Amino acid sequence: MKLRHLQATAAVALLCGSVLLGNATSYAAIGKIVKAGEVKQTESDTAAQRGRVEKPIDEVYVPREAKTEKNEIKAEAKPQETTAALQNSAAKATEASKAKTAQESTVPALNQGGSKAAQKNGSATQALLAPAKPKDSAATTAAATDNTAAASEQKKIDVTALSYDVSRFTLPADAKSLIVVEGFAVKGGKDTYRETKVSDESRWNKARVTVFVKDEAGQWQAKIQSAGIYGYGGMSATRHSGDGTTPIGLWKTDTPFGRNASEEGFPSDYTHIQAEAKRQYWSDRTNRLESAAKAAEQKGEKLWEDWAKNIYAYALNTGFNKDNRQPGTGSALFLHCTSNGKPSTAGCVAIQPEAMKAVLRQYAKGGMYIAQAPEGQFEQVYGAFSESGAAAKGEFKASTKELPATETVVLQ
């Protein structure tokens, strides 16, 4: 009995061992299936759901070699992308800085405070309103100088068109400048002269006035020129008071004066006519500028009266009949300013105000003389200088030529 009992127990034990061995084999097979990836798990399986697993299955079973290579590739890609982005940003910043610098160099400040505000705020409106800055101040100055020189070249006085030879005038040793008056065709008489304004210049008695200055070599250089007008009676060597003629001859000028105040470069003996004082007049008796408190005592031209305001804005005595040494020949024969629309004078010569001021500045340098004759008839005037202011001797006739176009030219 005991033997049978032992045999039965051994058989049971053997049977149990087989079962256990079979189970182990099954578990091993299951493990192989899991490792081979035949059992699929999703990343949504959490540690709480599975109890033992803390990481996703696909991450747990990724081979170490593959994982390491993937991470290294990602780690290398990020620094390259970041560096390229930084370089691109730096390049853009540099370009923006250059553009700003270029803009600041071409747009000057509106003022010291406004400029900083405009630059700081980047105000496009202020930049557009700001005056344009010269690209090159030196170049701008040079261009302006060239333009001025070109203008001077265009306005050179054509001495070949003149009807006389300036070198032939015989003058005292102190002569530094010479005014030459050429009288052209007589177009309007006394009736025309009496008109306040004549717009038709074909009725004007026109003259060409040129001023010469002696250079260091003793040569005469034309420096001033202006169209002008002269006496309604034409030009005459036998002038008498009231005939409206402009005297012919050669004299030394004197007594600069004017209704306008003295300007820079004017003569030190320039007399400013004080109209409000009503005292200054040009005497018929002495043929000089004088002053008297009472108008009744002022025998001559009252320089303070309204009619004289414009034509005597600037004036110079020609020196004809100096100190009234030739009584009856007239007085107050001046070189003075033109008046708008006035066709002739009562015997004076009138030129453009700009030219008249230039004459006074030249007079300030001393030794200024004046020669007057009809166009083309200076032969008897070249040697006719008279210290006493007498007219030239000889026969003269009125010119029949028209005055060519004559610009006002003042050269340095």
FITI-386029 format. One line per field, with one value per residue: chain; residue in one letter; residue number from 1; x, y, z of N, C-alpha, C in turn. Coordinates in steps of 0.1 Angstrom, whole numbers, m for minus. Each point is the difference from the previous one (the first is absolute). Example, Ala and Ser with C-alpha at 12.3 -4.5 7.8 and 13.67 -1.06 7.14 Angstrom:
<pts>
mol <- c(A/A)
type <- c(A/S)
seq <- c(1/2)
nxx <- c(132/m4)
nyy <- c(m57/11)
nzz <- c(78/m7)
caxx <- c(m9/9)
cayy <- c(12/11)
cazz <- c(0/0)
cxx <- c(9/m8)
cyy <- c(12/11)
czz <- c(0/8)
</pts>
This chain:
<pts>
mol <- c(A/A/A/A/A/A/A/A/A/A/A/A/A/A/A/A/A/A/A/A/A/A/A/A/A/A/A/A/A/A/A/A/A/A/A/A/A/A/A/A/A/A/A/A/A/A/A/A/A/A/A/A/A/A/A/A/A/A/A/A/A/A/A/A/A/A/A/A/A/A/A/A/A/A/A/A/A/A/A/A/A/A/A/A/A/A/A/A/A/A/A/A/A/A/A/A/A/A/A/A/A/A/A/A/A/A/A/A/A/A/A/A/A/A/A/A/A/A/A/A/A/A/A/A/A/A/A/A/A/A/A/A/A/A/A/A/A/A/A/A/A/A/A/A/A/A/A/A/A/A/A/A/A/A/A/A/A/A/A/A/A/A/A/A/A/A/A/A/A/A/A/A/A/A/A/A/A/A/A/A/A/A/A/A/A/A/A/A/A/A/A/A/A/A/A/A/A/A/A/A/A/A/A/A/A/A/A/A/A/A/A/A/A/A/A/A/A/A/A/A/A/A/A/A/A/A/A/A/A/A/A/A/A/A/A/A/A/A/A/A/A/A/A/A/A/A/A/A/A/A/A/A/A/A/A/A/A/A/A/A/A/A/A/A/A/A/A/A/A/A/A/A/A/A/A/A/A/A/A/A/A/A/A/A/A/A/A/A/A/A/A/A/A/A/A/A/A/A/A/A/A/A/A/A/A/A/A/A/A/A/A/A/A/A/A/A/A/A/A/A/A/A/A/A/A/A/A/A/A/A/A/A/A/A/A/A/A/A/A/A/A/A/A/A/A/A/A/A/A/A/A/A/A/A/A/A/A/A/A/A/A/A/A/A/A/A/A/A/A/A/A/A/A/A/A/A/A/A/A/A/A/A/A/A/A/A/A/A/A/A/A/A/A/A/A/A/A/A/A/A/A/A/A/A/A/A/A/A/A/A/A/A)
type <- c(M/K/L/R/H/L/Q/A/T/A/A/V/A/L/L/C/G/S/V/L/L/G/N/A/T/S/Y/A/A/I/G/K/I/V/K/A/G/E/V/K/Q/T/E/S/D/T/A/A/Q/R/G/R/V/E/K/P/I/D/E/V/Y/V/P/R/E/A/K/T/E/K/N/E/I/K/A/E/A/K/P/Q/E/T/T/A/A/L/Q/N/S/A/A/K/A/T/E/A/S/K/A/K/T/A/Q/E/S/T/V/P/A/L/N/Q/G/G/S/K/A/A/Q/K/N/G/S/A/T/Q/A/L/L/A/P/A/K/P/K/D/S/A/A/T/T/A/A/A/T/D/N/T/A/A/A/S/E/Q/K/K/I/D/V/T/A/L/S/Y/D/V/S/R/F/T/L/P/A/D/A/K/S/L/I/V/V/E/G/F/A/V/K/G/G/K/D/T/Y/R/E/T/K/V/S/D/E/S/R/W/N/K/A/R/V/T/V/F/V/K/D/E/A/G/Q/W/Q/A/K/I/Q/S/A/G/I/Y/G/Y/G/G/M/S/A/T/R/H/S/G/D/G/T/T/P/I/G/L/W/K/T/D/T/P/F/G/R/N/A/S/E/E/G/F/P/S/D/Y/T/H/I/Q/A/E/A/K/R/Q/Y/W/S/D/R/T/N/R/L/E/S/A/A/K/A/A/E/Q/K/G/E/K/L/W/E/D/W/A/K/N/I/Y/A/Y/A/L/N/T/G/F/N/K/D/N/R/Q/P/G/T/G/S/A/L/F/L/H/C/T/S/N/G/K/P/S/T/A/G/C/V/A/I/Q/P/E/A/M/K/A/V/L/R/Q/Y/A/K/G/G/M/Y/I/A/Q/A/P/E/G/Q/F/E/Q/V/Y/G/A/F/S/E/S/G/A/A/A/K/G/E/F/K/A/S/T/K/E/L/P/A/T/E/T/V/V/L/Q)
seq <- c(1/2/3/4/5/6/7/8/9/10/11/12/13/14/15/16/17/18/19/20/21/22/23/24/25/26/27/28/29/30/31/32/33/34/35/36/37/38/39/40/41/42/43/44/45/46/47/48/49/50/51/52/53/54/55/56/57/58/59/60/61/62/63/64/65/66/67/68/69/70/71/72/73/74/75/76/77/78/79/80/81/82/83/84/85/86/87/88/89/90/91/92/93/94/95/96/97/98/99/100/101/102/103/104/105/106/107/108/109/110/111/112/113/114/115/116/117/118/119/120/121/122/123/124/125/126/127/128/129/130/131/132/133/134/135/136/137/138/139/140/141/142/143/144/145/146/147/148/149/150/151/152/153/154/155/156/157/158/159/160/161/162/163/164/165/166/167/168/169/170/171/172/173/174/175/176/177/178/179/180/181/182/183/184/185/186/187/188/189/190/191/192/193/194/195/196/197/198/199/200/201/202/203/204/205/206/207/208/209/210/211/212/213/214/215/216/217/218/219/220/221/222/223/224/225/226/227/228/229/230/231/232/233/234/235/236/237/238/239/240/241/242/243/244/245/246/247/248/249/250/251/252/253/254/255/256/257/258/259/260/261/262/263/264/265/266/267/268/269/270/271/272/273/274/275/276/277/278/279/280/281/282/283/284/285/286/287/288/289/290/291/292/293/294/295/296/297/298/299/300/301/302/303/304/305/306/307/308/309/310/311/312/313/314/315/316/317/318/319/320/321/322/323/324/325/326/327/328/329/330/331/332/333/334/335/336/337/338/339/340/341/342/343/344/345/346/347/348/349/350/351/352/353/354/355/356/357/358/359/360/361/362/363/364/365/366/367/368/369/370/371/372/373/374/375/376/377/378/379/380/381/382/383/384/385/386/387/388/389/390/391/392/393/394/395/396/397/398/399/400/401/402/403/404/405/406/407/408/409/410/411/412)
nxx <- c(8/9/4/m12/0/12/m4/m11/7/9/m11/m6/11/1/m13/1/11/m6/m10/8/7/m12/m4/11/m2/m13/4/9/m10/m8/11/2/m13/1/11/m6/m8/m3/2/m9/7/m9/4/m13/6/m6/9/m11/m1/13/1/7/m6/12/5/m3/m7/m4/0/m7/m6/1/7/10/5/m12/m3/12/m1/m12/3/10/m8/m10/9/5/m12/m4/13/0/m13/3/12/m6/m10/9/7/m12/m4/13/m2/m12/5/10/m9/m8/11/5/m12/0/13/m4/m11/7/8/m12/m5/2/4/m13/4/7/m12/m6/13/3/m11/3/13/m3/m10/10/m2/m8/m10/7/3/m12/m4/10/7/1/9/8/0/4/3/11/m7/m9/10/6/m12/m3/13/m1/m11/6/10/m9/m7/11/3/m12/3/10/6/m7/13/0/m11/9/m5/9/12/m2/9/m8/m7/2/5/m3/12/m10/m3/m10/m10/m7/m10/m5/m6/m6/m3/m10/m8/m3/m8/3/m8/m2/m9/9/10/m10/m1/m8/m7/10/m9/m2/9/m8/m6/8/6/5/7/12/1/13/4/11/8/10/6/7/m3/m10/m5/m9/m7/m9/m6/m6/m12/m7/m12/m1/m4/m3/5/m12/9/5/11/7/9/m12/m1/m13/m1/m6/10/2/12/7/8/7/9/10/m4/3/m5/m11/0/3/m12/m10/m13/7/0/11/6/3/12/m10/1/10/0/m5/m9/m5/m9/m1/m9/0/13/m2/13/3/8/m2/9/m10/1/2/m11/m4/2/m12/0/m13/m2/0/m11/m5/9/m7/8/m7/6/m12/11/m7/m4/m13/0/9/m10/m5/m2/m2/m4/7/9/5/7/m4/m1/m11/6/12/m6/m7/11/m9/m3/m12/11/m4/m7/5/11/m8/6/m12/m10/m3/m11/m8/3/10/m4/2/10/3/9/m5/7/m9/4/1/m9/m1/0/m9/m5/2/m6/m8/0/m1/m9/m4/5/m7/2/m13/1/m6/m3/m6/m6/m6/m7/13/m2/10/2/m10/m2/8/3/m13/8/m10/9/m3/0/9/m9/0/10/m8/m2/m12/m4/m13/2/0/10/m5/m3/11/m5/m2/7/m5/13/3/13/6)
nyy <- c(m12/1/m11/m4/3/m4/m10/0/2/m8/m8/3/m2/m11/m3/4/m7/m9/1/0/m10/m5/3/m4/m11/m1/2/m9/m7/3/m2/m11/m2/3/m7/m9/6/m14/3/7/10/9/12/m2/m12/3/4/9/0/m1/9/m6/4/8/m6/7/m10/9/7/m9/m3/13/m6/m2/m8/m5/m1/m5/m7/m3/m2/m7/m5/m1/m4/m6/m3/0/m3/m8/m4/m1/m6/m7/m3/m2/m7/m6/m1/m4/m7/m4/m2/m5/m7/m3/m3/m7/m6/m2/m4/m7/m3/m2/m6/m3/m2/13/3/0/m4/6/5/7/2/2/8/7/0/4/8/2/13/m6/5/0/m12/m1/5/m7/11/m2/m9/10/m6/12/5/m6/m11/2/3/m11/m7/6/m2/m12/m1/5/m8/m10/4/1/m12/m3/7/m5/12/1/2/m11/0/5/12/m4/6/m8/m6/6/m2/13/m6/7/2/6/0/m5/8/m5/9/m8/11/m10/11/m8/m5/12/m6/7/10/13/m2/m8/9/8/m11/m3/m7/m5/m9/9/m9/m1/5/m9/9/m10/m5/m1/m4/2/m7/6/m10/8/m10/m10/m5/7/m12/5/m3/m4/7/11/m5/10/m4/11/12/10/12/5/10/m12/1/8/7/4/m9/2/6/m11/m3/m6/6/m11/7/4/m10/4/m5/6/m11/4/3/m12/m3/0/m3/m11/m7/4/m7/m13/7/7/11/4/6/m12/8/m4/1/8/m8/m6/3/m3/m4/m12/8/m1/8/8/7/m10/m7/1/m10/6/8/1/7/11/m6/12/m4/m11/7/m9/m11/m1/m5/6/5/m3/9/4/m6/m4/11/6/m13/0/9/5/11/3/12/m1/11/m5/0/m4/m5/m7/11/m5/m8/3/m6/m7/m1/m10/m9/m5/m4/m11/5/m9/m2/6/7/10/9/9/m10/m7/m9/m9/m8/m13/m1/m13/5/9/m10/m8/9/1/m13/1/10/m8/m6/11/12/4/m3/9/m8/10/m7/4/m11/m4/10/m8/1/8/m11/m8/12/m1/m6/4/6/10/m11/5/2/m11/3/4/m6/m1/m12/0/m10/m8/m5/m12/2/m7/m13/6/m10/m1/4/m7/2/m10)
nzz <- c(0/8/m7/0/13/1/m7/7/11/m4/m4/12/7/m8/2/12/0/m7/8/11/m6/m2/12/5/m8/5/12/m2/m6/11/8/m7/1/13/2/m7/9/2/13/m5/5/4/m5/m2/m1/10/9/2/m13/m2/9/m10/m11/0/m11/m10/m5/m10/11/7/m11/m1/m9/9/m10/m3/13/3/m11/3/13/m4/m9/10/8/m11/m3/13/4/m11/3/12/m3/m9/10/9/m9/m4/14/2/m11/4/12/m6/m9/11/7/m11/m1/13/m1/m11/6/11/m9/m5/12/m1/12/4/12/9/6/m11/m3/14/2/m12/3/12/m4/m8/2/m9/7/12/m4/m4/12/4/0/m13/5/m3/m11/m5/12/m1/m4/10/8/m4/1/12/3/m6/7/11/m1/m2/10/7/m5/2/11/m6/2/m11/3/m7/8/7/0/9/1/10/m7/m8/11/0/11/11/6/6/m13/6/m4/m10/1/m9/m5/m7/m6/0/m9/m4/9/11/m3/2/m10/m6/3/m4/m8/9/m9/m7/m2/m10/1/m11/10/5/7/m7/10/m3/13/m2/11/m2/3/4/m7/7/m12/6/m2/m9/10/m9/10/m5/m2/m6/m4/m7/5/m9/m1/3/2/4/m7/8/m9/m3/10/2/11/2/m8/11/m3/m3/9/m10/4/8/12/11/4/7/13/5/m3/9/m4/m5/11/5/m9/3/2/6/m7/7/m12/0/m6/11/m10/10/m6/12/m2/m13/0/m5/m7/m14/3/m5/11/8/m4/13/8/4/11/1/10/m8/m4/5/8/m3/m6/m5/m2/5/5/9/m11/m1/m10/10/6/m12/m8/12/m2/m12/3/m11/4/m12/6/m8/m6/3/11/m10/m5/m5/5/3/2/12/9/10/m7/4/6/m3/7/m7/m6/6/m13/6/m11/8/0/9/0/11/5/m3/10/m1/10/m5/m12/4/7/m10/m7/10/m1/m13/1/10/m11/m3/m5/1/m13/m8/m11/m6/m9/m11/m1/0/9/3/m13/2/6/m8/m6/3/8/8/7/m8/m7/m9/m9/m7/m7/m9/m11/5/m4/0/8/m10/7/0/13/m1/1/11/5/12/m1/11/m4/7)
caxx <- c(m8/9/7/m10/m3/12/0/m11/5/10/m6/m7/11/5/m10/0/12/m2/m9/8/9/m8/m3/13/2/m10/4/12/m4/m7/10/6/m10/0/13/0/m9/m12/m11/0/m5/m1/7/m9/0/7/5/m11/m8/7/5/14/8/1/3/m6/6/8/13/7/6/9/14/8/8/m9/m4/11/3/m11/2/12/m3/m8/9/9/m8/m4/10/2/m11/1/11/m4/m10/8/8/m9/m4/11/2/m11/2/11/m5/m9/9/5/m11/m3/11/m1/m11/4/10/m6/m10/6/m9/m8/7/8/m9/m9/7/2/m13/m3/8/m4/m13/m1/m11/2/m5/10/11/m4/m1/13/7/10/14/8/8/15/0/11/m4/m11/7/7/m10/m5/11/0/m12/2/10/m6/m9/9/5/m11/m3/12/m4/5/6/1/m12/0/3/11/12/1/14/3/m4/11/m5/11/7/m7/m11/m1/m11/m5/m14/m2/m14/m3/m14/m6/m10/m10/m13/m11/3/m4/m13/1/7/m10/m9/5/5/m1/3/5/15/5/0/10/14/8/15/8/9/10/10/13/9/14/7/14/9/m4/m10/m14/m8/m14/m5/m15/m7/m14/m7/m5/m7/6/m9/m10/4/11/13/4/12/m3/m11/m4/m9/m14/m2/m2/10/11/12/11/13/8/1/2/m12/1/m12/m9/m11/m12/m11/2/11/13/2/14/8/m3/10/0/m7/m14/m9/m14/m10/m10/m12/m8/6/m4/10/10/m4/11/m1/2/10/14/1/5/m9/0/m11/m6/m11/m13/m2/1/14/6/m1/5/m8/m2/3/m8/m14/m4/3/14/2/6/11/12/3/15/4/14/1/9/11/m2/m2/4/m2/m7/10/m6/m14/m10/1/m8/5/m6/1/5/m2/m9/m8/m12/m13/m8/m8/3/6/12/2/1/14/9/1/m6/3/m6/5/11/12/3/7/14/8/3/11/13/4/7/14/6/3/m10/m3/m11/1/m13/m1/m8/6/9/5/9/13/3/m1/11/9/m8/m2/m1/0/m11/m13/m5/m3/9/m1/m1/m13/m6/m13/m6/1/m12/0/m7/8/m1/m3/11/m3/7/11/9/10/9)
cayy <- c(12/11/2/5/14/8/0/10/14/3/3/13/10/1/7/14/6/2/12/12/2/5/15/8/1/10/14/4/3/13/11/2/7/14/6/1/11/m5/5/15/9/14/9/4/m8/7/m9/m4/m10/m12/m3/m2/7/14/7/m6/m13/2/6/m10/m11/5/m4/11/6/9/12/9/7/9/12/8/7/11/9/7/8/12/11/5/9/12/9/6/11/11/7/7/12/9/6/9/11/7/7/11/10/8/9/11/9/7/9/11/9/8/8/7/3/12/8/m9/m9/m8/m11/m12/m6/m7/m12/m10/m5/m4/7/2/13/10/m2/6/15/6/4/m9/3/0/m12/3/15/5/m1/10/13/1/2/13/9/m2/7/15/3/m2/12/12/m1/3/14/8/12/m1/14/2/6/14/10/8/m6/6/3/13/11/7/3/3/m12/m6/m8/m14/m6/8/m3/5/0/1/3/m5/8/8/m5/7/14/5/m5/m14/0/5/m11/m7/m13/m3/m14/m3/4/6/15/4/4/m10/2/m12/5/m10/5/m6/1/m2/m11/3/2/13/m3/2/m13/2/m7/2/5/1/8/12/10/13/12/0/8/m6/3/13/6/15/m1/12/m4/m2/m6/m15/m8/m5/6/m8/4/m9/7/m8/m1/4/1/m11/2/m8/m1/m12/0/m5/m15/m4/2/13/11/6/14/m2/7/m5/11/m2/6/6/13/9/11/m2/3/3/14/5/11/m5/m13/m9/m5/9/m2/13/m3/4/m4/12/3/m11/3/m11/m13/m4/m14/m6/m1/m14/m4/m4/m12/m11/2/4/m10/0/10/5/12/m3/9/10/14/0/13/9/9/4/4/m1/m13/m9/m6/m12/m11/m12/m15/m5/m12/1/m1/m10/5/14/m2/9/9/15/3/m9/m14/m9/m15/m9/2/m9/5/12/m3/m4/12/7/m8/3/14/0/m3/12/3/m5/10/m4/6/m1/4/m9/m12/1/13/3/5/14/m1/m7/9/11/1/13/0/9/m6/6/m9/m2/9/m7/m2/m13/m2/m11/m14/m6/m15/m5/m7/m15/m5/2/m5/7/m9/5/m10/3)
cazz <- c(0/1/m12/m10/4/m4/m14/m4/4/m10/m13/1/0/m13/m8/4/m5/m14/m1/3/m11/m12/2/m2/m14/m5/4/m8/m13/0/0/m14/m8/4/m5/m15/m3/m6/8/m2/11/m4/9/10/12/11/11/8/m7/m1/13/1/m10/3/m12/m12/m5/m11/4/8/m9/m10/2/5/m10/m9/8/1/m13/m2/8/m4/m12/4/8/m9/m9/6/0/m13/m3/9/m5/m13/2/7/m10/m8/7/1/m14/m2/9/m6/m11/5/6/m11/m7/9/m1/m13/1/9/m6/m11/5/11/11/m1/9/9/7/m9/m8/8/1/m13/m2/11/m3/m14/m6/m14/m4/3/m9/m13/1/2/m13/m5/3/m12/m1/2/1/m8/m14/m2/0/m13/m10/1/m5/m14/m6/1/m11/m13/m1/m3/m13/m8/1/m3/m8/m14/m4/m15/m5/4/m11/3/5/14/2/m6/8/7/14/10/6/11/m5/3/m6/m10/m5/m14/m3/m14/m3/m13/m8/8/m4/6/4/13/3/5/13/10/4/12/m3/m14/m2/m13/1/m13/2/10/m4/7/1/5/9/3/9/m1/12/m4/8/5/m11/m7/m10/4/0/1/12/3/m12/2/m9/7/m7/1/m2/m11/m11/m7/5/m6/5/2/9/9/10/m3/m13/1/m6/8/m5/m6/6/8/12/12/8/15/9/1/10/m3/9/8/9/m5/1/2/m12/m6/3/13/m1/m5/8/1/0/11/m6/11/5/m10/0/m10/m14/m9/m3/m14/0/1/m6/10/10/11/10/5/9/m6/m14/m9/m2/m8/m14/m7/1/14/m1/10/m5/m3/m14/m1/8/m7/m9/8/11/0/m11/0/m9/m11/0/m10/5/14/8/m9/m7/m13/3/m10/m6/8/12/5/m11/7/m3/11/m2/m9/6/m9/m11/m4/m13/m2/11/m3/m4/7/m5/11/m2/10/14/4/m6/6/13/m3/m4/12/7/m8/3/13/m2/m5/m14/m10/m11/m9/m14/m6/m15/m8/m5/m11/m2/11/m5/5/15/6/7/4/15/5/14/4/m4/m13/m10/m11/m12/m13/m6/3/m4/7/m6/m5/3/11/10/0/13/10/14/11/4/10/1/11)
cxx <- c(9/7/m9/m3/12/0/m11/4/10/m6/m7/11/5/m9/0/13/m2/m9/8/9/m7/m3/12/3/m9/4/12/m4/m7/10/7/m9/0/13/0/m10/m13/m12/1/m6/0/6/m10/m1/9/5/m11/m8/7/6/15/8/m1/2/m7/8/10/13/8/8/8/14/8/8/m9/m4/11/3/m11/1/12/m3/m8/8/8/m9/m4/10/2/m11/1/11/m4/m10/7/7/m9/m5/10/2/m11/2/11/m5/m9/8/6/m10/m3/11/0/m11/4/10/m6/m11/5/m11/m8/6/7/m8/m8/7/1/m14/m4/7/m4/m13/m2/m11/2/m5/10/12/m4/m1/14/6/10/14/8/9/15/0/11/m4/m11/6/7/m9/m5/10/0/m12/2/10/m6/m9/9/5/m11/m2/12/m4/8/5/1/m13/m1/5/12/12/3/15/4/m4/12/m5/11/5/m7/m11/1/m12/m7/m14/m1/m15/m2/m15/m5/m11/m9/m14/m12/4/m6/m14/0/6/m10/m9/6/6/m3/4/6/15/5/m1/10/13/10/15/6/11/10/10/13/8/14/6/14/9/m4/m10/m14/m8/m15/m6/m14/m6/m15/m7/m6/m8/8/m10/m10/4/12/13/5/13/m3/m12/m3/m11/m15/m2/m2/11/10/13/11/13/6/4/4/m12/2/m13/m10/m11/m12/m10/1/13/13/1/15/7/m3/11/m2/m7/m14/m10/m14/m10/m11/m13/m9/4/m3/10/9/m5/13/m1/3/12/15/2/6/m11/1/m12/m5/m12/m14/m1/1/14/7/m2/7/m9/m1/1/m9/m14/m3/5/14/3/7/12/13/2/15/4/14/0/10/12/m2/m3/3/m1/m7/9/m4/m15/m9/0/m8/7/m7/m1/7/0/m8/m7/m12/m12/m9/m8/4/9/12/1/0/14/10/1/m4/3/m7/6/12/13/4/7/14/9/4/11/13/4/8/14/8/2/m10/m4/m12/1/m14/0/m10/8/9/6/9/13/4/m2/12/9/m7/m1/1/m1/m12/m14/m6/m4/11/m3/m1/m15/m4/m14/m6/2/m13/m1/m9/9/m1/m5/11/m4/7/11/8/10/9/14)
cyy <- c(12/2/6/15/9/1/10/14/4/4/14/11/2/7/15/7/2/13/12/3/5/15/9/2/10/14/5/3/13/11/2/8/15/7/2/11/m5/5/15/7/14/9/5/m9/6/m10/m5/m11/m13/m5/m1/9/15/8/m6/m11/3/7/m10/m9/6/m3/12/7/10/12/10/8/10/13/9/8/12/10/8/10/13/11/6/9/13/10/7/11/12/8/8/12/11/7/11/13/9/9/12/11/9/9/12/10/8/10/12/9/8/9/8/3/13/10/m10/m9/m9/m11/m13/m7/m8/m13/m10/m6/m5/7/2/14/11/m2/6/15/6/4/m10/5/m1/m13/2/16/6/0/11/14/2/2/14/10/m1/7/15/4/0/13/12/m1/4/15/9/11/m1/14/2/6/15/9/9/m9/6/4/14/12/5/5/4/m13/m7/m9/m15/m7/11/m5/5/m2/2/3/m5/8/8/m3/8/14/4/m5/m14/0/4/m11/m7/m14/m4/m15/m4/5/5/15/5/5/m8/3/m14/6/m11/6/m8/3/m3/m10/4/3/13/m2/2/m14/4/m8/2/5/m1/8/12/9/13/11/m1/8/m6/4/13/5/15/1/14/m5/m1/m6/m15/m8/m5/5/m10/5/m10/7/m10/0/4/m2/m12/3/m9/1/m12/1/m6/m15/m3/2/14/10/5/14/m1/8/m6/11/m3/8/7/13/11/12/m1/2/2/14/4/10/m6/m13/m10/m4/9/m3/13/m4/3/m4/12/3/m10/2/m11/m13/m4/m16/m8/m2/m14/m4/m5/m13/m11/3/5/m9/0/9/5/12/m3/10/11/13/1/14/11/10/4/3/m2/m14/m11/m6/m13/m11/m12/m13/m5/m12/2/m1/m8/7/14/m1/9/9/14/3/m9/m14/m9/m14/m8/2/m9/5/13/m2/m5/12/8/m8/2/14/1/m3/12/1/m5/12/m5/7/m3/5/m9/m12/2/13/5/6/14/0/m6/9/13/2/15/0/9/m5/5/m11/m2/9/m8/m2/m15/m1/m13/m14/m4/m15/m3/m7/m15/m4/1/m4/9/m10/7/m11/5/4)
czz <- c(0/m13/m11/3/m5/m15/m5/2/m10/m13/0/m1/m14/m9/3/m6/m15/m3/2/m11/m12/2/m2/m14/m7/3/m8/m14/m1/1/m13/m9/3/m5/m15/m5/m6/9/0/12/m6/11/11/12/11/10/9/m6/0/14/2/m10/3/m13/m12/m5/m11/4/8/m9/m12/2/3/m11/m9/8/1/m13/m3/8/m4/m13/3/7/m10/m9/7/1/m14/m4/8/m5/m13/2/6/m11/m9/6/1/m13/m2/9/m6/m11/4/5/m11/m7/9/0/m13/1/8/m7/m11/5/13/10/m3/10/10/7/m8/m7/8/1/m12/m1/10/m4/m14/m7/m14/m4/2/m10/m14/0/2/m13/m4/3/m13/0/2/0/m9/m15/m2/m1/m14/m12/0/m6/m15/m7/0/m11/m14/m2/m4/m14/m10/0/m3/m9/m13/m4/m15/m6/3/m12/3/4/14/3/m5/8/8/13/9/6/11/m4/3/m6/m10/m4/m14/m3/m15/m2/m13/m5/10/m5/6/5/13/4/5/14/11/5/12/m3/m14/m2/m13/m1/m13/1/10/m7/8/m1/5/8/5/9/m1/13/m5/9/3/m12/m8/m11/5/m1/3/12/2/m14/3/m11/8/m9/1/m4/m12/m12/m8/8/m7/7/3/9/7/9/m5/m14/0/m7/10/m6/m5/6/8/13/12/9/14/6/m1/10/m4/11/9/8/m6/2/1/m14/m7/4/14/0/m6/9/m1/1/10/m4/11/4/m10/m1/m12/m15/m8/m5/m15/0/1/m7/10/9/12/9/5/9/m6/m14/m10/m4/m9/m15/m8/2/15/0/10/m5/m5/m14/m1/8/m7/m9/7/12/2/m12/1/m10/m11/m1/m11/6/15/7/m8/m6/m14/2/m12/m7/7/12/3/m11/6/m8/11/m4/m10/9/m9/m10/m4/m13/m2/13/m5/m4/7/m8/11/m4/10/14/4/m6/7/14/m3/m4/13/8/m7/2/13/m1/m6/m15/m10/m9/m8/m13/m6/m14/m7/m5/m12/m2/12/m4/6/15/7/8/5/15/4/15/5/m4/m12/m10/m10/m12/m13/m4/3/m5/7/m7/m6/3/12/10/m1/14/10/14/10/5/10/3/12/m5)
</pts>
